[in-house]
Amino acid sequence: MDVPAKKDLVAYQNSDFFHQFIFDYDITNIDFYSQIATVNDDGTETIEADFIIEKDLNSNTITLRLTKSQINTLGIGSFKYDIKQVSEIEVFIIYGSFKISNTFTILPTA
């Protein structure tokens, strides 16, 4: 993977979100952090949410997750995100846009 790598993501309102990233190196001793932000008119950024990050050491993958509640709180719109990995040093490894779109299928309630 070239660092930093660009990967745009799309989530859908009223749904949980997840996306998996596969690494070609051992991630055992690495911590990962990722947030979603909006860009303000003056160019500053406002952090809107933290991704839940699940790390699988058997497959050297991380999965970014947001709950349906988090998605609905963010609302439809365009954001940006990035991922940093931290071991002995902090490295900015992945970035991109994060878009939340509308969905029209609503599940029945019990």
MODELLER restraints for C-alpha pairs under 7 A, 6 or more apart:
rsr = mdl.restraints
at = mdl.atoms
rsr.add(forms.Gaussian(group=physical.xy_distance, feature=features.Distance(at['CA:3:A'], at['CA:93:A']), mean=5.07, stdev=0.5))
rsr.add(forms.Gaussian(group=physical.xy_distance, feature=features.Distance(at['CA:3:A'], at['CA:94:A']), mean=6.93, stdev=0.5))
rsr.add(forms.Gaussian(group=physical.xy_distance, feature=features.Distance(at['CA:4:A'], at['CA:92:A']), mean=6.17, stdev=0.5))
rsr.add(forms.Gaussian(group=physical.xy_distance, feature=features.Distance(at['CA:4:A'], at['CA:93:A']), mean=4.26, stdev=0.5))
rsr.add(forms.Gaussian(group=physical.xy_distance, feature=features.Distance(at['CA:4:A'], at['CA:94:A']), mean=5.04, stdev=0.5))
rsr.add(forms.Gaussian(group=physical.xy_distance, feature=features.Distance(at['CA:4:A'], at['CA:95:A']), mean=6.97, stdev=0.5))
rsr.add(forms.Gaussian(group=physical.xy_distance, feature=features.Distance(at['CA:5:A'], at['CA:93:A']), mean=6.13, stdev=0.5))
rsr.add(forms.Gaussian(group=physical.xy_distance, feature=features.Distance(at['CA:5:A'], at['CA:94:A']), mean=4.69, stdev=0.5))
rsr.add(forms.Gaussian(group=physical.xy_distance, feature=features.Distance(at['CA:5:A'], at['CA:95:A']), mean=6.42, stdev=0.5))
rsr.add(forms.Gaussian(group=physical.xy_distance, feature=features.Distance(at['CA:6:A'], at['CA:94:A']), mean=5.77, stdev=0.5))
rsr.add(forms.Gaussian(group=physical.xy_distance, feature=features.Distance(at['CA:6:A'], at['CA:95:A']), mean=5.10, stdev=0.5))
rsr.add(forms.Gaussian(group=physical.xy_distance, feature=features.Distance(at['CA:6:A'], at['CA:96:A']), mean=5.31, stdev=0.5))
rsr.add(forms.Gaussian(group=physical.xy_distance, feature=features.Distance(at['CA:7:A'], at['CA:94:A']), mean=6.99, stdev=0.5))
rsr.add(forms.Gaussian(group=physical.xy_distance, feature=features.Distance(at['CA:7:A'], at['CA:95:A']), mean=6.20, stdev=0.5))
rsr.add(forms.Gaussian(group=physical.xy_distance, feature=features.Distance(at['CA:7:A'], at['CA:96:A']), mean=5.09, stdev=0.5))
rsr.add(forms.Gaussian(group=physical.xy_distance, feature=features.Distance(at['CA:8:A'], at['CA:96:A']), mean=4.70, stdev=0.5))
rsr.add(forms.Gaussian(group=physical.xy_distance, feature=features.Distance(at['CA:8:A'], at['CA:97:A']), mean=4.78, stdev=0.5))
rsr.add(forms.Gaussian(group=physical.xy_distance, feature=features.Distance(at['CA:8:A'], at['CA:98:A']), mean=6.08, stdev=0.5))
rsr.add(forms.Gaussian(group=physical.xy_distance, feature=features.Distance(at['CA:9:A'], at['CA:97:A']), mean=6.20, stdev=0.5))
rsr.add(forms.Gaussian(group=physical.xy_distance, feature=features.Distance(at['CA:9:A'], at['CA:98:A']), mean=4.86, stdev=0.5))
rsr.add(forms.Gaussian(group=physical.xy_distance, feature=features.Distance(at['CA:9:A'], at['CA:99:A']), mean=6.37, stdev=0.5))
rsr.add(forms.Gaussian(group=physical.xy_distance, feature=features.Distance(at['CA:10:A'], at['CA:98:A']), mean=5.73, stdev=0.5))
rsr.add(forms.Gaussian(group=physical.xy_distance, feature=features.Distance(at['CA:10:A'], at['CA:99:A']), mean=4.78, stdev=0.5))
rsr.add(forms.Gaussian(group=physical.xy_distance, feature=features.Distance(at['CA:10:A'], at['CA:100:A']), mean=5.85, stdev=0.5))
rsr.add(forms.Gaussian(group=physical.xy_distance, feature=features.Distance(at['CA:11:A'], at['CA:17:A']), mean=5.86, stdev=0.5))
rsr.add(forms.Gaussian(group=physical.xy_distance, feature=features.Distance(at['CA:11:A'], at['CA:99:A']), mean=6.17, stdev=0.5))
rsr.add(forms.Gaussian(group=physical.xy_distance, feature=features.Distance(at['CA:11:A'], at['CA:100:A']), mean=4.77, stdev=0.5))
rsr.add(forms.Gaussian(group=physical.xy_distance, feature=features.Distance(at['CA:11:A'], at['CA:101:A']), mean=6.35, stdev=0.5))
rsr.add(forms.Gaussian(group=physical.xy_distance, feature=features.Distance(at['CA:12:A'], at['CA:100:A']), mean=5.33, stdev=0.5))
rsr.add(forms.Gaussian(group=physical.xy_distance, feature=features.Distance(at['CA:12:A'], at['CA:101:A']), mean=4.92, stdev=0.5))
rsr.add(forms.Gaussian(group=physical.xy_distance, feature=features.Distance(at['CA:12:A'], at['CA:102:A']), mean=5.77, stdev=0.5))
rsr.add(forms.Gaussian(group=physical.xy_distance, feature=features.Distance(at['CA:12:A'], at['CA:103:A']), mean=5.99, stdev=0.5))
rsr.add(forms.Gaussian(group=physical.xy_distance, feature=features.Distance(at['CA:13:A'], at['CA:71:A']), mean=6.01, stdev=0.5))
rsr.add(forms.Gaussian(group=physical.xy_distance, feature=features.Distance(at['CA:13:A'], at['CA:72:A']), mean=5.76, stdev=0.5))
rsr.add(forms.Gaussian(group=physical.xy_distance, feature=features.Distance(at['CA:13:A'], at['CA:76:A']), mean=6.94, stdev=0.5))
rsr.add(forms.Gaussian(group=physical.xy_distance, feature=features.Distance(at['CA:13:A'], at['CA:100:A']), mean=6.41, stdev=0.5))
rsr.add(forms.Gaussian(group=physical.xy_distance, feature=features.Distance(at['CA:13:A'], at['CA:101:A']), mean=6.10, stdev=0.5))
rsr.add(forms.Gaussian(group=physical.xy_distance, feature=features.Distance(at['CA:13:A'], at['CA:102:A']), mean=5.32, stdev=0.5))
rsr.add(forms.Gaussian(group=physical.xy_distance, feature=features.Distance(at['CA:13:A'], at['CA:103:A']), mean=5.94, stdev=0.5))
rsr.add(forms.Gaussian(group=physical.xy_distance, feature=features.Distance(at['CA:14:A'], at['CA:68:A']), mean=5.50, stdev=0.5))
rsr.add(forms.Gaussian(group=physical.xy_distance, feature=features.Distance(at['CA:14:A'], at['CA:72:A']), mean=6.23, stdev=0.5))
rsr.add(forms.Gaussian(group=physical.xy_distance, feature=features.Distance(at['CA:15:A'], at['CA:68:A']), mean=4.78, stdev=0.5))
rsr.add(forms.Gaussian(group=physical.xy_distance, feature=features.Distance(at['CA:16:A'], at['CA:66:A']), mean=5.99, stdev=0.5))
rsr.add(forms.Gaussian(group=physical.xy_distance, feature=features.Distance(at['CA:16:A'], at['CA:67:A']), mean=4.73, stdev=0.5))
rsr.add(forms.Gaussian(group=physical.xy_distance, feature=features.Distance(at['CA:16:A'], at['CA:68:A']), mean=4.34, stdev=0.5))
rsr.add(forms.Gaussian(group=physical.xy_distance, feature=features.Distance(at['CA:17:A'], at['CA:65:A']), mean=5.49, stdev=0.5))
rsr.add(forms.Gaussian(group=physical.xy_distance, feature=features.Distance(at['CA:17:A'], at['CA:66:A']), mean=5.11, stdev=0.5))
rsr.add(forms.Gaussian(group=physical.xy_distance, feature=features.Distance(at['CA:17:A'], at['CA:67:A']), mean=6.42, stdev=0.5))
rsr.add(forms.Gaussian(group=physical.xy_distance, feature=features.Distance(at['CA:18:A'], at['CA:63:A']), mean=6.41, stdev=0.5))
rsr.add(forms.Gaussian(group=physical.xy_distance, feature=features.Distance(at['CA:18:A'], at['CA:64:A']), mean=5.36, stdev=0.5))
rsr.add(forms.Gaussian(group=physical.xy_distance, feature=features.Distance(at['CA:18:A'], at['CA:65:A']), mean=4.40, stdev=0.5))
rsr.add(forms.Gaussian(group=physical.xy_distance, feature=features.Distance(at['CA:18:A'], at['CA:66:A']), mean=6.58, stdev=0.5))
rsr.add(forms.Gaussian(group=physical.xy_distance, feature=features.Distance(at['CA:19:A'], at['CA:63:A']), mean=5.48, stdev=0.5))
rsr.add(forms.Gaussian(group=physical.xy_distance, feature=features.Distance(at['CA:19:A'], at['CA:64:A']), mean=5.33, stdev=0.5))
rsr.add(forms.Gaussian(group=physical.xy_distance, feature=features.Distance(at['CA:19:A'], at['CA:65:A']), mean=6.83, stdev=0.5))
rsr.add(forms.Gaussian(group=physical.xy_distance, feature=features.Distance(at['CA:20:A'], at['CA:61:A']), mean=6.64, stdev=0.5))
rsr.add(forms.Gaussian(group=physical.xy_distance, feature=features.Distance(at['CA:20:A'], at['CA:62:A']), mean=5.73, stdev=0.5))
rsr.add(forms.Gaussian(group=physical.xy_distance, feature=features.Distance(at['CA:20:A'], at['CA:63:A']), mean=4.26, stdev=0.5))
rsr.add(forms.Gaussian(group=physical.xy_distance, feature=features.Distance(at['CA:20:A'], at['CA:64:A']), mean=6.39, stdev=0.5))
rsr.add(forms.Gaussian(group=physical.xy_distance, feature=features.Distance(at['CA:21:A'], at['CA:61:A']), mean=5.51, stdev=0.5))
rsr.add(forms.Gaussian(group=physical.xy_distance, feature=features.Distance(at['CA:21:A'], at['CA:62:A']), mean=5.43, stdev=0.5))
rsr.add(forms.Gaussian(group=physical.xy_distance, feature=features.Distance(at['CA:21:A'], at['CA:63:A']), mean=6.31, stdev=0.5))
rsr.add(forms.Gaussian(group=physical.xy_distance, feature=features.Distance(at['CA:22:A'], at['CA:60:A']), mean=6.08, stdev=0.5))
rsr.add(forms.Gaussian(group=physical.xy_distance, feature=features.Distance(at['CA:22:A'], at['CA:61:A']), mean=4.46, stdev=0.5))
rsr.add(forms.Gaussian(group=physical.xy_distance, feature=features.Distance(at['CA:22:A'], at['CA:62:A']), mean=6.77, stdev=0.5))
rsr.add(forms.Gaussian(group=physical.xy_distance, feature=features.Distance(at['CA:23:A'], at['CA:60:A']), mean=5.53, stdev=0.5))
rsr.add(forms.Gaussian(group=physical.xy_distance, feature=features.Distance(at['CA:23:A'], at['CA:61:A']), mean=5.96, stdev=0.5))
rsr.add(forms.Gaussian(group=physical.xy_distance, feature=features.Distance(at['CA:25:A'], at['CA:60:A']), mean=6.92, stdev=0.5))
rsr.add(forms.Gaussian(group=physical.xy_distance, feature=features.Distance(at['CA:26:A'], at['CA:60:A']), mean=6.07, stdev=0.5))
rsr.add(forms.Gaussian(group=physical.xy_distance, feature=features.Distance(at['CA:27:A'], at['CA:57:A']), mean=6.57, stdev=0.5))
rsr.add(forms.Gaussian(group=physical.xy_distance, feature=features.Distance(at['CA:27:A'], at['CA:60:A']), mean=5.80, stdev=0.5))
rsr.add(forms.Gaussian(group=physical.xy_distance, feature=features.Distance(at['CA:28:A'], at['CA:57:A']), mean=6.01, stdev=0.5))
rsr.add(forms.Gaussian(group=physical.xy_distance, feature=features.Distance(at['CA:29:A'], at['CA:87:A']), mean=6.38, stdev=0.5))
rsr.add(forms.Gaussian(group=physical.xy_distance, feature=features.Distance(at['CA:30:A'], at['CA:85:A']), mean=6.33, stdev=0.5))
rsr.add(forms.Gaussian(group=physical.xy_distance, feature=features.Distance(at['CA:30:A'], at['CA:86:A']), mean=5.61, stdev=0.5))
rsr.add(forms.Gaussian(group=physical.xy_distance, feature=features.Distance(at['CA:30:A'], at['CA:87:A']), mean=4.87, stdev=0.5))
rsr.add(forms.Gaussian(group=physical.xy_distance, feature=features.Distance(at['CA:31:A'], at['CA:85:A']), mean=5.63, stdev=0.5))
rsr.add(forms.Gaussian(group=physical.xy_distance, feature=features.Distance(at['CA:31:A'], at['CA:86:A']), mean=5.11, stdev=0.5))
rsr.add(forms.Gaussian(group=physical.xy_distance, feature=features.Distance(at['CA:31:A'], at['CA:87:A']), mean=6.43, stdev=0.5))
rsr.add(forms.Gaussian(group=physical.xy_distance, feature=features.Distance(at['CA:32:A'], at['CA:83:A']), mean=6.83, stdev=0.5))
rsr.add(forms.Gaussian(group=physical.xy_distance, feature=features.Distance(at['CA:32:A'], at['CA:84:A']), mean=5.69, stdev=0.5))
rsr.add(forms.Gaussian(group=physical.xy_distance, feature=features.Distance(at['CA:32:A'], at['CA:85:A']), mean=4.52, stdev=0.5))
rsr.add(forms.Gaussian(group=physical.xy_distance, feature=features.Distance(at['CA:32:A'], at['CA:86:A']), mean=6.27, stdev=0.5))
rsr.add(forms.Gaussian(group=physical.xy_distance, feature=features.Distance(at['CA:33:A'], at['CA:83:A']), mean=5.64, stdev=0.5))
rsr.add(forms.Gaussian(group=physical.xy_distance, feature=features.Distance(at['CA:33:A'], at['CA:84:A']), mean=5.29, stdev=0.5))
rsr.add(forms.Gaussian(group=physical.xy_distance, feature=features.Distance(at['CA:33:A'], at['CA:85:A']), mean=6.50, stdev=0.5))
rsr.add(forms.Gaussian(group=physical.xy_distance, feature=features.Distance(at['CA:34:A'], at['CA:50:A']), mean=6.10, stdev=0.5))
rsr.add(forms.Gaussian(group=physical.xy_distance, feature=features.Distance(at['CA:34:A'], at['CA:51:A']), mean=5.61, stdev=0.5))
rsr.add(forms.Gaussian(group=physical.xy_distance, feature=features.Distance(at['CA:34:A'], at['CA:81:A']), mean=6.92, stdev=0.5))
rsr.add(forms.Gaussian(group=physical.xy_distance, feature=features.Distance(at['CA:34:A'], at['CA:82:A']), mean=5.62, stdev=0.5))
rsr.add(forms.Gaussian(group=physical.xy_distance, feature=features.Distance(at['CA:34:A'], at['CA:83:A']), mean=4.46, stdev=0.5))
rsr.add(forms.Gaussian(group=physical.xy_distance, feature=features.Distance(at['CA:34:A'], at['CA:84:A']), mean=6.43, stdev=0.5))
rsr.add(forms.Gaussian(group=physical.xy_distance, feature=features.Distance(at['CA:35:A'], at['CA:47:A']), mean=6.75, stdev=0.5))
rsr.add(forms.Gaussian(group=physical.xy_distance, feature=features.Distance(at['CA:35:A'], at['CA:49:A']), mean=5.74, stdev=0.5))
rsr.add(forms.Gaussian(group=physical.xy_distance, feature=features.Distance(at['CA:35:A'], at['CA:50:A']), mean=4.40, stdev=0.5))
rsr.add(forms.Gaussian(group=physical.xy_distance, feature=features.Distance(at['CA:35:A'], at['CA:51:A']), mean=5.72, stdev=0.5))
rsr.add(forms.Gaussian(group=physical.xy_distance, feature=features.Distance(at['CA:35:A'], at['CA:81:A']), mean=5.61, stdev=0.5))
rsr.add(forms.Gaussian(group=physical.xy_distance, feature=features.Distance(at['CA:35:A'], at['CA:82:A']), mean=6.27, stdev=0.5))
rsr.add(forms.Gaussian(group=physical.xy_distance, feature=features.Distance(at['CA:36:A'], at['CA:47:A']), mean=5.89, stdev=0.5))
rsr.add(forms.Gaussian(group=physical.xy_distance, feature=features.Distance(at['CA:36:A'], at['CA:48:A']), mean=5.56, stdev=0.5))
rsr.add(forms.Gaussian(group=physical.xy_distance, feature=features.Distance(at['CA:36:A'], at['CA:49:A']), mean=5.24, stdev=0.5))
rsr.add(forms.Gaussian(group=physical.xy_distance, feature=features.Distance(at['CA:36:A'], at['CA:50:A']), mean=6.30, stdev=0.5))
rsr.add(forms.Gaussian(group=physical.xy_distance, feature=features.Distance(at['CA:36:A'], at['CA:79:A']), mean=6.51, stdev=0.5))
rsr.add(forms.Gaussian(group=physical.xy_distance, feature=features.Distance(at['CA:36:A'], at['CA:80:A']), mean=5.69, stdev=0.5))
rsr.add(forms.Gaussian(group=physical.xy_distance, feature=features.Distance(at['CA:36:A'], at['CA:81:A']), mean=4.49, stdev=0.5))
rsr.add(forms.Gaussian(group=physical.xy_distance, feature=features.Distance(at['CA:37:A'], at['CA:45:A']), mean=6.10, stdev=0.5))
rsr.add(forms.Gaussian(group=physical.xy_distance, feature=features.Distance(at['CA:37:A'], at['CA:46:A']), mean=5.27, stdev=0.5))
rsr.add(forms.Gaussian(group=physical.xy_distance, feature=features.Distance(at['CA:37:A'], at['CA:47:A']), mean=4.29, stdev=0.5))
rsr.add(forms.Gaussian(group=physical.xy_distance, feature=features.Distance(at['CA:37:A'], at['CA:48:A']), mean=5.14, stdev=0.5))
rsr.add(forms.Gaussian(group=physical.xy_distance, feature=features.Distance(at['CA:37:A'], at['CA:79:A']), mean=5.67, stdev=0.5))
rsr.add(forms.Gaussian(group=physical.xy_distance, feature=features.Distance(at['CA:37:A'], at['CA:80:A']), mean=5.39, stdev=0.5))
rsr.add(forms.Gaussian(group=physical.xy_distance, feature=features.Distance(at['CA:37:A'], at['CA:81:A']), mean=6.16, stdev=0.5))
rsr.add(forms.Gaussian(group=physical.xy_distance, feature=features.Distance(at['CA:38:A'], at['CA:45:A']), mean=5.59, stdev=0.5))
rsr.add(forms.Gaussian(group=physical.xy_distance, feature=features.Distance(at['CA:38:A'], at['CA:46:A']), mean=5.34, stdev=0.5))
rsr.add(forms.Gaussian(group=physical.xy_distance, feature=features.Distance(at['CA:38:A'], at['CA:47:A']), mean=6.67, stdev=0.5))
rsr.add(forms.Gaussian(group=physical.xy_distance, feature=features.Distance(at['CA:38:A'], at['CA:48:A']), mean=6.92, stdev=0.5))
rsr.add(forms.Gaussian(group=physical.xy_distance, feature=features.Distance(at['CA:38:A'], at['CA:79:A']), mean=5.05, stdev=0.5))
rsr.add(forms.Gaussian(group=physical.xy_distance, feature=features.Distance(at['CA:38:A'], at['CA:80:A']), mean=6.38, stdev=0.5))
rsr.add(forms.Gaussian(group=physical.xy_distance, feature=features.Distance(at['CA:39:A'], at['CA:45:A']), mean=4.56, stdev=0.5))
rsr.add(forms.Gaussian(group=physical.xy_distance, feature=features.Distance(at['CA:39:A'], at['CA:46:A']), mean=6.55, stdev=0.5))
rsr.add(forms.Gaussian(group=physical.xy_distance, feature=features.Distance(at['CA:51:A'], at['CA:64:A']), mean=5.85, stdev=0.5))
rsr.add(forms.Gaussian(group=physical.xy_distance, feature=features.Distance(at['CA:51:A'], at['CA:65:A']), mean=5.67, stdev=0.5))
rsr.add(forms.Gaussian(group=physical.xy_distance, feature=features.Distance(at['CA:51:A'], at['CA:66:A']), mean=5.91, stdev=0.5))
rsr.add(forms.Gaussian(group=physical.xy_distance, feature=features.Distance(at['CA:52:A'], at['CA:64:A']), mean=5.77, stdev=0.5))
rsr.add(forms.Gaussian(group=physical.xy_distance, feature=features.Distance(at['CA:52:A'], at['CA:65:A']), mean=4.93, stdev=0.5))
rsr.add(forms.Gaussian(group=physical.xy_distance, feature=features.Distance(at['CA:52:A'], at['CA:66:A']), mean=6.26, stdev=0.5))
rsr.add(forms.Gaussian(group=physical.xy_distance, feature=features.Distance(at['CA:53:A'], at['CA:62:A']), mean=6.49, stdev=0.5))
rsr.add(forms.Gaussian(group=physical.xy_distance, feature=features.Distance(at['CA:53:A'], at['CA:63:A']), mean=5.62, stdev=0.5))
rsr.add(forms.Gaussian(group=physical.xy_distance, feature=features.Distance(at['CA:53:A'], at['CA:64:A']), mean=4.84, stdev=0.5))
rsr.add(forms.Gaussian(group=physical.xy_distance, feature=features.Distance(at['CA:53:A'], at['CA:65:A']), mean=6.28, stdev=0.5))
rsr.add(forms.Gaussian(group=physical.xy_distance, feature=features.Distance(at['CA:54:A'], at['CA:62:A']), mean=5.45, stdev=0.5))
rsr.add(forms.Gaussian(group=physical.xy_distance, feature=features.Distance(at['CA:54:A'], at['CA:63:A']), mean=5.09, stdev=0.5))
rsr.add(forms.Gaussian(group=physical.xy_distance, feature=features.Distance(at['CA:54:A'], at['CA:64:A']), mean=6.69, stdev=0.5))
rsr.add(forms.Gaussian(group=physical.xy_distance, feature=features.Distance(at['CA:55:A'], at['CA:61:A']), mean=5.97, stdev=0.5))
rsr.add(forms.Gaussian(group=physical.xy_distance, feature=features.Distance(at['CA:55:A'], at['CA:62:A']), mean=4.44, stdev=0.5))
rsr.add(forms.Gaussian(group=physical.xy_distance, feature=features.Distance(at['CA:55:A'], at['CA:63:A']), mean=6.54, stdev=0.5))
rsr.add(forms.Gaussian(group=physical.xy_distance, feature=features.Distance(at['CA:56:A'], at['CA:62:A']), mean=6.13, stdev=0.5))
rsr.add(forms.Gaussian(group=physical.xy_distance, feature=features.Distance(at['CA:75:A'], at['CA:100:A']), mean=6.87, stdev=0.5))
rsr.add(forms.Gaussian(group=physical.xy_distance, feature=features.Distance(at['CA:76:A'], at['CA:100:A']), mean=4.85, stdev=0.5))
rsr.add(forms.Gaussian(group=physical.xy_distance, feature=features.Distance(at['CA:76:A'], at['CA:101:A']), mean=5.45, stdev=0.5))
rsr.add(forms.Gaussian(group=physical.xy_distance, feature=features.Distance(at['CA:76:A'], at['CA:102:A']), mean=6.52, stdev=0.5))
rsr.add(forms.Gaussian(group=physical.xy_distance, feature=features.Distance(at['CA:77:A'], at['CA:99:A']), mean=5.85, stdev=0.5))
rsr.add(forms.Gaussian(group=physical.xy_distance, feature=features.Distance(at['CA:77:A'], at['CA:100:A']), mean=5.36, stdev=0.5))
rsr.add(forms.Gaussian(group=physical.xy_distance, feature=features.Distance(at['CA:77:A'], at['CA:101:A']), mean=6.89, stdev=0.5))
rsr.add(forms.Gaussian(group=physical.xy_distance, feature=features.Distance(at['CA:78:A'], at['CA:97:A']), mean=6.99, stdev=0.5))
rsr.add(forms.Gaussian(group=physical.xy_distance, feature=features.Distance(at['CA:78:A'], at['CA:98:A']), mean=5.95, stdev=0.5))
rsr.add(forms.Gaussian(group=physical.xy_distance, feature=features.Distance(at['CA:78:A'], at['CA:99:A']), mean=4.49, stdev=0.5))
rsr.add(forms.Gaussian(group=physical.xy_distance, feature=features.Distance(at['CA:78:A'], at['CA:100:A']), mean=6.47, stdev=0.5))
rsr.add(forms.Gaussian(group=physical.xy_distance, feature=features.Distance(at['CA:79:A'], at['CA:97:A']), mean=5.80, stdev=0.5))
rsr.add(forms.Gaussian(group=physical.xy_distance, feature=features.Distance(at['CA:79:A'], at['CA:98:A']), mean=4.95, stdev=0.5))
rsr.add(forms.Gaussian(group=physical.xy_distance, feature=features.Distance(at['CA:79:A'], at['CA:99:A']), mean=6.02, stdev=0.5))
rsr.add(forms.Gaussian(group=physical.xy_distance, feature=features.Distance(at['CA:80:A'], at['CA:96:A']), mean=5.78, stdev=0.5))
rsr.add(forms.Gaussian(group=physical.xy_distance, feature=features.Distance(at['CA:80:A'], at['CA:97:A']), mean=4.29, stdev=0.5))
rsr.add(forms.Gaussian(group=physical.xy_distance, feature=features.Distance(at['CA:80:A'], at['CA:98:A']), mean=5.14, stdev=0.5))
rsr.add(forms.Gaussian(group=physical.xy_distance, feature=features.Distance(at['CA:81:A'], at['CA:95:A']), mean=5.66, stdev=0.5))
rsr.add(forms.Gaussian(group=physical.xy_distance, feature=features.Distance(at['CA:81:A'], at['CA:96:A']), mean=5.72, stdev=0.5))
rsr.add(forms.Gaussian(group=physical.xy_distance, feature=features.Distance(at['CA:81:A'], at['CA:97:A']), mean=6.19, stdev=0.5))
rsr.add(forms.Gaussian(group=physical.xy_distance, feature=features.Distance(at['CA:81:A'], at['CA:98:A']), mean=6.35, stdev=0.5))
rsr.add(forms.Gaussian(group=physical.xy_distance, feature=features.Distance(at['CA:82:A'], at['CA:94:A']), mean=5.49, stdev=0.5))
rsr.add(forms.Gaussian(group=physical.xy_distance, feature=features.Distance(at['CA:82:A'], at['CA:95:A']), mean=4.07, stdev=0.5))
rsr.add(forms.Gaussian(group=physical.xy_distance, feature=features.Distance(at['CA:82:A'], at['CA:96:A']), mean=6.54, stdev=0.5))
rsr.add(forms.Gaussian(group=physical.xy_distance, feature=features.Distance(at['CA:83:A'], at['CA:92:A']), mean=6.20, stdev=0.5))
rsr.add(forms.Gaussian(group=physical.xy_distance, feature=features.Distance(at['CA:83:A'], at['CA:93:A']), mean=5.88, stdev=0.5))
rsr.add(forms.Gaussian(group=physical.xy_distance, feature=features.Distance(at['CA:83:A'], at['CA:94:A']), mean=5.11, stdev=0.5))
rsr.add(forms.Gaussian(group=physical.xy_distance, feature=features.Distance(at['CA:83:A'], at['CA:95:A']), mean=6.34, stdev=0.5))
rsr.add(forms.Gaussian(group=physical.xy_distance, feature=features.Distance(at['CA:84:A'], at['CA:90:A']), mean=6.67, stdev=0.5))
rsr.add(forms.Gaussian(group=physical.xy_distance, feature=features.Distance(at['CA:84:A'], at['CA:91:A']), mean=5.46, stdev=0.5))
rsr.add(forms.Gaussian(group=physical.xy_distance, feature=features.Distance(at['CA:84:A'], at['CA:92:A']), mean=4.48, stdev=0.5))
rsr.add(forms.Gaussian(group=physical.xy_distance, feature=features.Distance(at['CA:84:A'], at['CA:93:A']), mean=5.65, stdev=0.5))
rsr.add(forms.Gaussian(group=physical.xy_distance, feature=features.Distance(at['CA:85:A'], at['CA:91:A']), mean=5.33, stdev=0.5))
rsr.add(forms.Gaussian(group=physical.xy_distance, feature=features.Distance(at['CA:85:A'], at['CA:92:A']), mean=6.60, stdev=0.5))
rsr.add(forms.Gaussian(group=physical.xy_distance, feature=features.Distance(at['CA:85:A'], at['CA:93:A']), mean=6.84, stdev=0.5))
